Structures are given as C-alpha cells and as structure tokens.
Amino acid sequence: MGFAKWCREMEIKWIGVDCGSADHPMNTKIKDWMPNEAKECDKYLKDKYGKGLDEIFPPDHYQLMHVKLFPYDIIHAENLGGDIDKILNRRIIVGCFPWRFVGGESSICRILAFDSE
C-alpha cells in the first residue's frame, strides 16, 4: 500500500509500467488462475519474509494499484515498450492516444514521449 499512498501524496497523475500490470501478479486474478504458482509463491514468501501470500497481499489490498489509485484519477499504462531507457530521469511530455470505442474501461493505445526542451 506504500507506493499507492506515495503516488497520492505526490499528486502523481499517471504512471507507466513495462509489464502486464502495475500490481504484483499474485495480487491479481493470476493468483486464482494459477493456483500452483500461487502455492509456490506463498512458500517462497514464507521462507524469505516469514509471511505468506495472504499476509503480504490481504484481501483489502486486491489490485491495489487499480482500486486505491483510480478513484483519485491516478491512472496507469501497462505493457509499455520501446526505448524507455532513453527517457529515464528526464523531464518529458507524454502523449497517450487510446483507441476510441464506446463503453470501454480500458484500451490499447499509442504512448509517445516528447522532448520538452
């Protein structure tokens, strides 16, 4: 919950990640869809941290990056790719151009970084 809280405190408007979700995979439906991997993850977490999967990701933290940020209009873009390393630690303007359709809650989109200098 720490990162989501920090995003709210910093008044972040949106974040982008280069993976399938801004949430940890075991804090999404994947945990239910892949019970064997969830069991292995639970064991790993208990061995390494002394806490199991349900302790680290309690039910009220389910899809934390969605549930705790979207109500504050903090959105995220997932599966970003390309030359991300070229914009690290730089001030840029980001353009997000979603595919338009009626009634959707998410969309594929083109995301571009524009040099602000």
N, CA, C and O atoms as CSV, one atom per row, in Angstrom:
chain,resi,resn,atom,element,x,y,z
A,1,MET,N,N,0.822,-1.191,0.000
A,1,MET,CA,C,0.000,0.000,0.000
A,1,MET,C,C,0.867,1.255,0.000
A,1,MET,O,O,0.390,2.340,-0.332
A,2,GLY,N,N,2.134,1.110,0.370
A,2,GLY,CA,C,3.019,2.252,0.470
A,2,GLY,C,C,3.168,3.032,-0.820
A,2,GLY,O,O,3.104,4.261,-0.805
A,3,PHE,N,N,3.366,2.344,-1.941
A,3,PHE,CA,C,3.579,3.045,-3.206
A,3,PHE,C,C,2.307,3.774,-3.640
A,3,PHE,O,O,2.380,4.907,-4.115
A,4,ALA,N,N,1.168,3.151,-3.486
A,4,ALA,CA,C,-0.095,3.804,-3.859
A,4,ALA,C,C,-0.313,5.064,-3.017
A,4,ALA,O,O,-0.735,6.098,-3.534
A,5,LYS,N,N,-0.027,4.970,-1.741
A,5,LYS,CA,C,-0.165,6.136,-0.859
A,5,LYS,C,C,0.803,7.243,-1.280
A,5,LYS,O,O,0.438,8.418,-1.317
A,6,TRP,N,N,2.037,6.854,-1.596
A,6,TRP,CA,C,3.031,7.823,-2.039
A,6,TRP,C,C,2.577,8.514,-3.321
A,6,TRP,O,O,2.738,9.727,-3.456
A,7,CYS,N,N,2.018,7.767,-4.256
A,7,CYS,CA,C,1.522,8.351,-5.508
A,7,CYS,C,C,0.465,9.406,-5.226
A,7,CYS,O,O,0.461,10.466,-5.852
A,8,ARG,N,N,-0.435,9.119,-4.285
A,8,ARG,CA,C,-1.474,10.106,-3.927
A,8,ARG,C,C,-0.839,11.333,-3.289
A,8,ARG,O,O,-1.175,12.463,-3.642
A,9,GLU,N,N,0.086,11.115,-2.344
A,9,GLU,CA,C,0.730,12.231,-1.653
A,9,GLU,C,C,1.521,13.111,-2.612
A,9,GLU,O,O,1.555,14.331,-2.448
A,10,MET,N,N,2.150,12.512,-3.599
A,10,MET,CA,C,2.961,13.252,-4.568
A,10,MET,C,C,2.111,13.844,-5.694
A,10,MET,O,O,2.628,14.535,-6.572
A,11,GLU,N,N,0.808,13.569,-5.661
A,11,GLU,CA,C,-0.131,14.049,-6.676
A,11,GLU,C,C,0.284,13.614,-8.083
A,11,GLU,O,O,0.174,14.366,-9.051
A,12,ILE,N,N,0.761,12.377,-8.155
A,12,ILE,CA,C,1.107,11.779,-9.447
A,12,ILE,C,C,-0.179,11.681,-10.264
A,12,ILE,O,O,-1.232,11.346,-9.720
A,13,LYS,N,N,-0.104,11.965,-11.543
A,13,LYS,CA,C,-1.296,11.904,-12.401
A,13,LYS,C,C,-1.433,10.562,-13.097
A,13,LYS,O,O,-2.544,10.061,-13.271
A,14,TRP,N,N,-0.308,9.975,-13.498
A,14,TRP,CA,C,-0.355,8.644,-14.076
A,14,TRP,C,C,1.043,8.042,-14.070
A,14,TRP,O,O,2.049,8.750,-14.040
A,15,ILE,N,N,1.073,6.722,-14.099
A,15,ILE,CA,C,2.343,6.007,-14.148
A,15,ILE,C,C,2.298,5.027,-15.313
A,15,ILE,O,O,1.224,4.639,-15.772
A,16,GLY,N,N,3.455,4.641,-15.776
A,16,GLY,CA,C,3.555,3.644,-16.836
A,16,GLY,C,C,4.479,2.527,-16.390
A,16,GLY,O,O,5.492,2.778,-15.737
A,17,VAL,N,N,4.136,1.305,-16.737
A,17,VAL,CA,C,4.953,0.146,-16.382
A,17,VAL,C,C,5.221,-0.694,-17.625
A,17,VAL,O,O,4.415,-0.725,-18.555
A,18,ASP,N,N,6.355,-1.369,-17.625
A,18,ASP,CA,C,6.724,-2.187,-18.778
A,18,ASP,C,C,6.409,-3.663,-18.535
A,18,ASP,O,O,7.136,-4.551,-18.980
A,19,CYS,N,N,5.321,-3.901,-17.826
A,19,CYS,CA,C,4.882,-5.273,-17.546
A,19,CYS,C,C,3.354,-5.314,-17.654
A,19,CYS,O,O,2.715,-4.299,-17.931
A,20,GLY,N,N,2.788,-6.486,-17.433
A,20,GLY,CA,C,1.366,-6.691,-17.662
A,20,GLY,C,C,0.430,-6.014,-16.691
A,20,GLY,O,O,-0.755,-5.859,-16.986
A,21,SER,N,N,0.929,-5.607,-15.541
A,21,SER,CA,C,0.080,-4.931,-14.566
A,21,SER,C,C,0.942,-4.085,-13.647
A,21,SER,O,O,2.100,-4.415,-13.388
A,22,ALA,N,N,0.378,-3.004,-13.162
A,22,ALA,CA,C,1.060,-2.202,-12.153
A,22,ALA,C,C,1.022,-2.913,-10.801
A,22,ALA,O,O,1.783,-2.577,-9.893
A,23,ASP,N,N,0.139,-3.887,-10.677
A,23,ASP,CA,C,0.044,-4.694,-9.462
A,23,ASP,C,C,0.975,-5.894,-9.552
A,23,ASP,O,O,1.314,-6.346,-10.645
A,24,HIS,N,N,1.383,-6.402,-8.404
A,24,HIS,CA,C,2.148,-7.651,-8.362
A,24,HIS,C,C,1.265,-8.759,-8.935
A,24,HIS,O,O,0.075,-8.800,-8.620
A,25,PRO,N,N,1.798,-9.653,-9.760
A,25,PRO,CA,C,0.968,-10.704,-10.370
A,25,PRO,C,C,0.161,-11.518,-9.358
A,25,PRO,O,O,-0.955,-11.942,-9.655
A,26,MET,N,N,0.710,-11.735,-8.181
A,26,MET,CA,C,-0.009,-12.521,-7.175
A,26,MET,C,C,-1.024,-11.687,-6.413
A,26,MET,O,O,-1.635,-12.165,-5.457
A,27,ASN,N,N,-1.203,-10.441,-6.834
A,27,ASN,CA,C,-2.246,-9.597,-6.265
A,27,ASN,C,C,-3.285,-9.264,-7.335
A,27,ASN,O,O,-3.959,-8.236,-7.276
A,28,THR,N,N,-3.393,-10.164,-8.312
A,28,THR,CA,C,-4.373,-10.038,-9.395
A,28,THR,C,C,-5.090,-11.376,-9.546
A,28,THR,O,O,-4.882,-12.289,-8.747
A,29,LYS,N,N,-5.928,-11.491,-10.563
A,29,LYS,CA,C,-6.649,-12.743,-10.839
A,29,LYS,C,C,-5.702,-13.898,-11.153
A,29,LYS,O,O,-6.096,-15.061,-11.069
A,30,ILE,N,N,-4.462,-13.587,-11.513
A,30,ILE,CA,C,-3.495,-14.637,-11.816
A,30,ILE,C,C,-3.337,-15.577,-10.625
A,30,ILE,O,O,-3.121,-16.778,-10.793
A,31,LYS,N,N,-3.444,-15.024,-9.433
A,31,LYS,CA,C,-3.351,-15.848,-8.216
A,31,LYS,C,C,-4.405,-16.956,-8.227
A,31,LYS,O,O,-4.120,-18.086,-7.831
A,32,ASP,N,N,-5.606,-16.640,-8.673
A,32,ASP,CA,C,-6.685,-17.634,-8.750
A,32,ASP,C,C,-6.547,-18.528,-9.978
A,32,ASP,O,O,-6.839,-19.722,-9.919
A,33,TRP,N,N,-6.104,-17.950,-11.082
A,33,TRP,CA,C,-5.986,-18.705,-12.330
A,33,TRP,C,C,-4.821,-19.686,-12.313
A,33,TRP,O,O,-4.846,-20.701,-13.009
A,34,MET,N,N,-3.808,-19.383,-11.523
A,34,MET,CA,C,-2.590,-20.202,-11.476
A,34,MET,C,C,-2.322,-20.662,-10.034
A,34,MET,O,O,-1.353,-20.217,-9.418
A,35,PRO,N,N,-3.164,-21.544,-9.495
A,35,PRO,CA,C,-3.024,-21.933,-8.091
A,35,PRO,C,C,-1.690,-22.588,-7.748
A,35,PRO,O,O,-1.200,-22.428,-6.630
A,36,ASN,N,N,-1.099,-23.316,-8.681
A,36,ASN,CA,C,0.206,-23.935,-8.388
A,36,ASN,C,C,1.283,-22.880,-8.198
A,36,ASN,O,O,2.106,-22.989,-7.289
A,37,GLU,N,N,1.285,-21.859,-9.049
A,37,GLU,CA,C,2.255,-20.778,-8.913
A,37,GLU,C,C,1.996,-19.982,-7.630
A,37,GLU,O,O,2.936,-19.535,-6.973
A,38,ALA,N,N,0.726,-19.809,-7.280
A,38,ALA,CA,C,0.397,-19.104,-6.039
A,38,ALA,C,C,0.913,-19.877,-4.829
A,38,ALA,O,O,1.402,-19.283,-3.868
A,39,LYS,N,N,0.802,-21.181,-4.880
A,39,LYS,CA,C,1.296,-22.032,-3.781
A,39,LYS,C,C,2.818,-21.916,-3.668
A,39,LYS,O,O,3.360,-21.805,-2.568
A,40,GLU,N,N,3.503,-21.943,-4.821
A,40,GLU,CA,C,4.957,-21.786,-4.813
A,40,GLU,C,C,5.356,-20.407,-4.304
A,40,GLU,O,O,6.317,-20.272,-3.547
A,41,CYS,N,N,4.623,-19.398,-4.715
A,41,CYS,CA,C,4.894,-18.031,-4.275
A,41,CYS,C,C,4.691,-17.912,-2.761
A,41,CYS,O,O,5.494,-17.284,-2.071
A,42,ASP,N,N,3.629,-18.510,-2.256
A,42,ASP,CA,C,3.342,-18.485,-0.827
A,42,ASP,C,C,4.508,-19.092,-0.038
A,42,ASP,O,O,4.937,-18.535,0.972
A,43,LYS,N,N,5.006,-20.220,-0.502
A,43,LYS,CA,C,6.139,-20.880,0.166
A,43,LYS,C,C,7.379,-19.993,0.113
A,43,LYS,O,O,8.064,-19.812,1.120
A,44,TYR,N,N,7.662,-19.445,-1.057
A,44,TYR,CA,C,8.828,-18.574,-1.217
A,44,TYR,C,C,8.752,-17.383,-0.258
A,44,TYR,O,O,9.725,-17.069,0.429
A,45,LEU,N,N,7.604,-16.730,-0.216
A,45,LEU,CA,C,7.443,-15.563,0.654
A,45,LEU,C,C,7.590,-15.937,2.125
A,45,LEU,O,O,8.207,-15.200,2.894
A,46,LYS,N,N,7.030,-17.072,2.516
A,46,LYS,CA,C,7.164,-17.521,3.910
A,46,LYS,C,C,8.615,-17.808,4.254
A,46,LYS,O,O,9.087,-17.439,5.329
A,47,ASP,N,N,9.333,-18.476,3.330
A,47,ASP,CA,C,10.740,-18.788,3.572
A,47,ASP,C,C,11.594,-17.525,3.634
A,47,ASP,O,O,12.473,-17.413,4.488
A,48,LYS,N,N,11.345,-16.586,2.746
A,48,LYS,CA,C,12.183,-15.387,2.666
A,48,LYS,C,C,11.791,-14.293,3.654
A,48,LYS,O,O,12.658,-13.651,4.247
A,49,TYR,N,N,10.461,-14.074,3.838
A,49,TYR,CA,C,9.998,-12.943,4.642
A,49,TYR,C,C,9.241,-13.337,5.910
A,49,TYR,O,O,8.929,-12.483,6.738
A,50,GLY,N,N,8.949,-14.621,6.060
A,50,GLY,CA,C,8.208,-15.068,7.239
A,50,GLY,C,C,6.726,-14.740,7.171
A,50,GLY,O,O,6.018,-14.868,8.170
A,51,LYS,N,N,6.248,-14.320,6.008
A,51,LYS,CA,C,4.838,-14.002,5.796
A,51,LYS,C,C,4.387,-14.658,4.510
A,51,LYS,O,O,5.134,-14.731,3.534
A,52,GLY,N,N,3.152,-15.134,4.522
A,52,GLY,CA,C,2.599,-15.769,3.341
A,52,GLY,C,C,1.938,-14.783,2.401
A,52,GLY,O,O,1.841,-13.588,2.677
A,53,LEU,N,N,1.492,-15.317,1.299
A,53,LEU,CA,C,0.864,-14.516,0.244
A,53,LEU,C,C,-0.319,-13.706,0.763
A,53,LEU,O,O,-0.449,-12.526,0.438
A,54,ASP,N,N,-1.181,-14.325,1.565
A,54,ASP,CA,C,-2.359,-13.617,2.064
A,54,ASP,C,C,-2.019,-12.556,3.106
A,54,ASP,O,O,-2.797,-11.627,3.326
A,55,GLU,N,N,-0.860,-12.691,3.747
A,55,GLU,CA,C,-0.440,-11.661,4.700
A,55,GLU,C,C,0.175,-10.462,3.971
A,55,GLU,O,O,-0.039,-9.312,4.355
A,56,ILE,N,N,0.933,-10.746,2.928
A,56,ILE,CA,C,1.557,-9.662,2.172
A,56,ILE,C,C,0.531,-8.944,1.297
A,56,ILE,O,O,0.572,-7.722,1.149
A,57,PHE,N,N,-0.395,-9.721,0.718
A,57,PHE,CA,C,-1.465,-9.147,-0.108
A,57,PHE,C,C,-2.818,-9.527,0.487
A,57,PHE,O,O,-3.486,-10.426,-0.024
A,58,PRO,N,N,-3.231,-8.848,1.565
A,58,PRO,CA,C,-4.533,-9.175,2.165
A,58,PRO,C,C,-5.675,-8.819,1.208
A,58,PRO,O,O,-5.496,-8.017,0.291
A,59,PRO,N,N,-6.845,-9.418,1.426
A,59,PRO,CA,C,-7.977,-9.179,0.517
A,59,PRO,C,C,-8.300,-7.708,0.276
A,59,PRO,O,O,-8.715,-7.352,-0.827
A,60,ASP,N,N,-8.123,-6.855,1.263
A,60,ASP,CA,C,-8.458,-5.438,1.063
A,60,ASP,C,C,-7.385,-4.690,0.255
A,60,ASP,O,O,-7.532,-3.497,-0.011
A,61,HIS,N,N,-6.313,-5.383,-0.132
A,61,HIS,CA,C,-5.287,-4.798,-0.989
A,61,HIS,C,C,-5.360,-5.348,-2.408
A,61,HIS,O,O,-4.470,-5.082,-3.216
A,62,TYR,N,N,-6.404,-6.109,-2.723
A,62,TYR,CA,C,-6.533,-6.738,-4.037
A,62,TYR,C,C,-6.478,-5.684,-5.148
A,62,TYR,O,O,-7.196,-4.685,-5.100
A,63,GLN,N,N,-5.651,-5.908,-6.112
A,63,GLN,CA,C,-5.418,-4.982,-7.230
A,63,GLN,C,C,-5.268,-3.543,-6.735
A,63,GLN,O,O,-5.913,-2.613,-7.220
A,64,LEU,N,N,-4.408,-3.414,-5.770
A,64,LEU,CA,C,-4.177,-2.155,-5.073
A,64,LEU,C,C,-3.953,-0.973,-6.010
A,64,LEU,O,O,-4.503,0.107,-5.793
A,65,MET,N,N,-3.154,-1.173,-7.044
A,65,MET,CA,C,-2.831,-0.064,-7.945
A,65,MET,C,C,-4.042,0.388,-8.753
A,65,MET,O,O,-4.074,1.516,-9.247
A,66,HIS,N,N,-5.025,-0.474,-8.888
A,66,HIS,CA,C,-6.266,-0.092,-9.558
A,66,HIS,C,C,-7.243,0.529,-8.551
A,66,HIS,O,O,-7.732,1.642,-8.739
A,67,VAL,N,N,-7.503,-0.205,-7.505
A,67,VAL,CA,C,-8.553,0.157,-6.549
A,67,VAL,C,C,-8.213,1.399,-5.722
A,67,VAL,O,O,-9.089,2.213,-5.430
A,68,LYS,N,N,-6.941,1.542,-5.349
A,68,LYS,CA,C,-6.562,2.658,-4.475
A,68,LYS,C,C,-6.124,3.909,-5.231
A,68,LYS,O,O,-5.966,4.969,-4.626
A,69,LEU,N,N,-5.925,3.801,-6.545
A,69,LEU,CA,C,-5.486,4.979,-7.298
A,69,LEU,C,C,-6.531,5.514,-8.265
A,69,LEU,O,O,-6.680,6.730,-8.387
A,70,PHE,N,N,-7.257,4.646,-8.953
A,70,PHE,CA,C,-8.220,5.113,-9.951
A,70,PHE,C,C,-9.254,6.078,-9.369
A,70,PHE,O,O,-9.609,7.042,-10.048
A,71,PRO,N,N,-9.758,5.870,-8.140
A,71,PRO,CA,C,-10.720,6.842,-7.598
A,71,PRO,C,C,-10.143,8.251,-7.440
A,71,PRO,O,O,-10.893,9.223,-7.343
A,72,TYR,N,N,-8.811,8.362,-7.416
A,72,TYR,CA,C,-8.145,9.660,-7.306
A,72,TYR,C,C,-7.695,10.167,-8.681
A,72,TYR,O,O,-6.882,11.086,-8.780
A,73,ASP,N,N,-8.230,9.559,-9.725
A,73,ASP,CA,C,-7.876,9.910,-11.107
A,73,ASP,C,C,-6.385,9.737,-11.389
A,73,ASP,O,O,-5.810,10.456,-12.205
A,74,ILE,N,N,-5.768,8.773,-10.703
A,74,ILE,CA,C,-4.392,8.390,-11.000
A,74,ILE,C,C,-4.481,7.097,-11.794
A,74,ILE,O,O,-4.873,6.055,-11.269
A,75,ILE,N,N,-4.114,7.179,-13.053
A,75,ILE,CA,C,-4.241,6.019,-13.929
A,75,ILE,C,C,-2.857,5.440,-14.215
A,75,ILE,O,O,-1.831,6.036,-13.888
A,76,HIS,N,N,-2.862,4.280,-14.824
A,76,HIS,CA,C,-1.587,3.709,-15.244
A,76,HIS,C,C,-1.720,3.067,-16.614
A,76,HIS,O,O,-2.781,2.588,-17.013
A,77,ALA,N,N,-0.599,3.079,-17.309
A,77,ALA,CA,C,-0.496,2.430,-18.610
A,77,ALA,C,C,0.387,1.196,-18.420
A,77,ALA,O,O,1.457,1.270,-17.817
A,78,GLU,N,N,-0.074,0.075,-18.941
A,78,GLU,CA,C,0.634,-1.197,-18.774
A,78,GLU,C,C,1.221,-1.660,-20.101
A,78,GLU,O,O,0.761,-1.257,-21.169
A,79,ASN,N,N,2.222,-2.495,-20.024
A,79,ASN,CA,C,2.870,-3.094,-21.191
A,79,ASN,C,C,3.576,-2.071,-22.076
A,79,ASN,O,O,3.601,-2.220,-23.298
A,80,LEU,N,N,4.143,-1.042,-21.471
A,80,LEU,CA,C,4.893,-0.073,-22.264
A,80,LEU,C,C,6.167,-0.713,-22.782
A,80,LEU,O,O,6.762,-1.562,-22.117
A,81,GLY,N,N,6.571,-0.314,-23.940
A,81,GLY,CA,C,7.792,-0.865,-24.520
A,81,GLY,C,C,8.525,0.186,-25.303
A,81,GLY,O,O,8.235,1.378,-25.197
A,82,GLY,N,N,9.459,-0.252,-26.075
A,82,GLY,CA,C,10.220,0.672,-26.898
A,82,GLY,C,C,11.482,1.145,-26.206
A,82,GLY,O,O,12.112,0.393,-25.462
A,83,ASP,N,N,11.844,2.373,-26.447
A,83,ASP,CA,C,13.102,2.930,-25.950
A,83,ASP,C,C,12.919,3.637,-24.612
A,83,ASP,O,O,13.316,4.792,-24.460
A,84,ILE,N,N,12.326,2.958,-23.655
A,84,ILE,CA,C,12.055,3.566,-22.349
A,84,ILE,C,C,13.338,4.078,-21.704
A,84,ILE,O,O,13.336,5.128,-21.061
A,85,ASP,N,N,14.424,3.345,-21.872
A,85,ASP,CA,C,15.675,3.736,-21.235
A,85,ASP,C,C,16.186,5.104,-21.713
A,85,ASP,O,O,16.982,5.741,-21.023
A,86,LYS,N,N,15.737,5.548,-22.871
A,86,LYS,CA,C,16.175,6.844,-23.387
A,86,LYS,C,C,15.523,8.031,-22.686
A,86,LYS,O,O,15.966,9.167,-22.854
A,87,ILE,N,N,14.481,7.782,-21.905
A,87,ILE,CA,C,13.797,8.894,-21.230
A,87,ILE,C,C,13.918,8.832,-19.705
A,87,ILE,O,O,13.304,9.633,-18.999
A,88,LEU,N,N,14.701,7.890,-19.204
A,88,LEU,CA,C,14.864,7.786,-17.755
A,88,LEU,C,C,15.438,9.069,-17.174
A,88,LEU,O,O,16.364,9.660,-17.730
A,89,ASN,N,N,14.876,9.489,-16.053
A,89,ASN,CA,C,15.360,10.657,-15.315
A,89,ASN,C,C,15.400,11.932,-16.153
A,89,ASN,O,O,16.283,12.774,-15.990
A,90,ARG,N,N,14.433,12.054,-17.042
A,90,ARG,CA,C,14.324,13.259,-17.862
A,90,ARG,C,C,12.921,13.820,-17.755
A,90,ARG,O,O,11.952,13.086,-17.559
A,91,ARG,N,N,12.829,15.131,-17.885
A,91,ARG,CA,C,11.519,15.779,-17.917
A,91,ARG,C,C,11.016,15.714,-19.351
A,91,ARG,O,O,11.667,16.204,-20.274
A,92,ILE,N,N,9.853,15.106,-19.524
A,92,ILE,CA,C,9.288,14.932,-20.863
A,92,ILE,C,C,7.794,15.218,-20.831
A,92,ILE,O,O,7.185,15.306,-19.765
A,93,ILE,N,N,7.234,15.356,-21.979
A,93,ILE,CA,C,5.781,15.430,-22.136
A,93,ILE,C,C,5.354,14.086,-22.707
A,93,ILE,O,O,5.920,13.612,-23.692
A,94,VAL,N,N,4.358,13.481,-22.086
A,94,VAL,CA,C,3.895,12.172,-22.524
A,94,VAL,C,C,2.523,12.322,-23.170
A,94,VAL,O,O,1.624,12.951,-22.611
A,95,GLY,N,N,2.380,11.747,-24.331
A,95,GLY,CA,C,1.091,11.734,-25.024
A,95,GLY,C,C,0.544,10.322,-25.049
A,95,GLY,O,O,1.257,9.376,-25.384
A,96,CYS,N,N,-0.701,10.185,-24.700
A,96,CYS,CA,C,-1.363,8.877,-24.710
A,96,CYS,C,C,-2.561,8.984,-25.649
A,96,CYS,O,O,-3.447,9.816,-25.452
A,97,PHE,N,N,-2.574,8.137,-26.663
A,97,PHE,CA,C,-3.586,8.220,-27.702
A,97,PHE,C,C,-4.341,6.896,-27.790
A,97,PHE,O,O,-3.958,6.012,-28.557
A,98,PRO,N,N,-5.404,6.759,-27.013
A,98,PRO,CA,C,-6.143,5.480,-26.986
A,98,PRO,C,C,-7.015,5.274,-28.215
A,98,PRO,O,O,-7.422,6.216,-28.895
A,99,TRP,N,N,-7.277,4.028,-28.460
A,99,TRP,CA,C,-8.223,3.630,-29.486
A,99,TRP,C,C,-9.603,3.984,-28.963
A,99,TRP,O,O,-9.951,3.597,-27.847
A,100,ARG,N,N,-10.381,4.694,-29.720
A,100,ARG,CA,C,-11.688,5.153,-29.264
A,100,ARG,C,C,-12.747,4.085,-29.489
A,100,ARG,O,O,-12.856,3.512,-30.573
A,101,PHE,N,N,-13.526,3.829,-28.440
A,101,PHE,CA,C,-14.688,2.957,-28.557
A,101,PHE,C,C,-15.651,3.286,-27.428
A,101,PHE,O,O,-15.252,3.820,-26.393
A,102,VAL,N,N,-16.897,2.969,-27.630
A,102,VAL,CA,C,-17.951,3.344,-26.695
A,102,VAL,C,C,-18.049,2.309,-25.576
A,102,VAL,O,O,-18.044,1.104,-25.827
A,103,GLY,N,N,-18.138,2.794,-24.342
A,103,GLY,CA,C,-18.412,1.946,-23.192
A,103,GLY,C,C,-17.231,1.183,-22.628
A,103,GLY,O,O,-17.408,0.321,-21.766
A,104,GLY,N,N,-16.040,1.478,-23.091
A,104,GLY,CA,C,-14.870,0.740,-22.604
A,104,GLY,C,C,-14.330,1.294,-21.306
A,104,GLY,O,O,-14.564,2.452,-20.959
A,105,GLU,N,N,-13.609,0.455,-20.598
A,105,GLU,CA,C,-12.956,0.912,-19.381
A,105,GLU,C,C,-11.438,0.902,-19.518
A,105,GLU,O,O,-10.728,1.417,-18.654
A,106,SER,N,N,-10.948,0.320,-20.594
A,106,SER,CA,C,-9.524,0.345,-20.897
A,106,SER,C,C,-9.363,0.197,-22.408
A,106,SER,O,O,-10.309,-0.150,-23.114
A,107,SER,N,N,-8.170,0.462,-22.882
A,107,SER,CA,C,-7.991,0.431,-24.324
A,107,SER,C,C,-6.524,0.263,-24.686
A,107,SER,O,O,-5.634,0.649,-23.929
A,108,ILE,N,N,-6.291,-0.316,-25.851
A,108,ILE,CA,C,-4.949,-0.256,-26.394
A,108,ILE,C,C,-4.694,1.199,-26.783
A,108,ILE,O,O,-5.631,1.931,-27.101
A,109,CYS,N,N,-3.447,1.612,-26.760
A,109,CYS,CA,C,-3.159,2.994,-27.122
A,109,CYS,C,C,-1.717,3.132,-27.573
A,109,CYS,O,O,-0.880,2.265,-27.323
A,110,ARG,N,N,-1.454,4.211,-28.223
A,110,ARG,CA,C,-0.093,4.581,-28.609
A,110,ARG,C,C,0.367,5.598,-27.579
A,110,ARG,O,O,-0.320,6.591,-27.335
A,111,ILE,N,N,1.527,5.359,-26.971
A,111,ILE,CA,C,2.071,6.284,-25.982
A,111,ILE,C,C,3.411,6.779,-26.496
A,111,ILE,O,O,4.290,5.990,-26.843
A,112,LEU,N,N,3.553,8.098,-26.541
A,112,LEU,CA,C,4.748,8.721,-27.078
A,112,LEU,C,C,5.358,9.676,-26.053
A,112,LEU,O,O,4.642,10.289,-25.262
A,113,ALA,N,N,6.669,9.796,-26.074
A,113,ALA,CA,C,7.376,10.750,-25.237
A,113,ALA,C,C,7.888,11.872,-26.122
A,113,ALA,O,O,8.547,11.628,-27.133
A,114,PHE,N,N,7.581,13.102,-25.736
A,114,PHE,CA,C,8.023,14.275,-26.476
A,114,PHE,C,C,9.059,15.019,-25.624
A,114,PHE,O,O,8.830,15.278,-24.442
A,115,ASP,N,N,10.168,15.350,-26.218
A,115,ASP,CA,C,11.215,16.088,-25.509
A,115,ASP,C,C,10.676,17.470,-25.172
A,115,ASP,O,O,10.204,18.182,-26.059
A,116,SER,N,N,10.739,17.853,-23.916
A,116,SER,CA,C,10.173,19.139,-23.505
A,116,SER,C,C,11.190,20.272,-23.557
A,116,SER,O,O,10.864,21.411,-23.222
A,117,GLU,N,N,12.403,19.977,-23.969
A,117,GLU,CA,C,13.423,21.031,-24.035
A,117,GLU,C,C,13.488,21.641,-25.398
A,117,GLU,O,O,14.291,22.544,-25.633
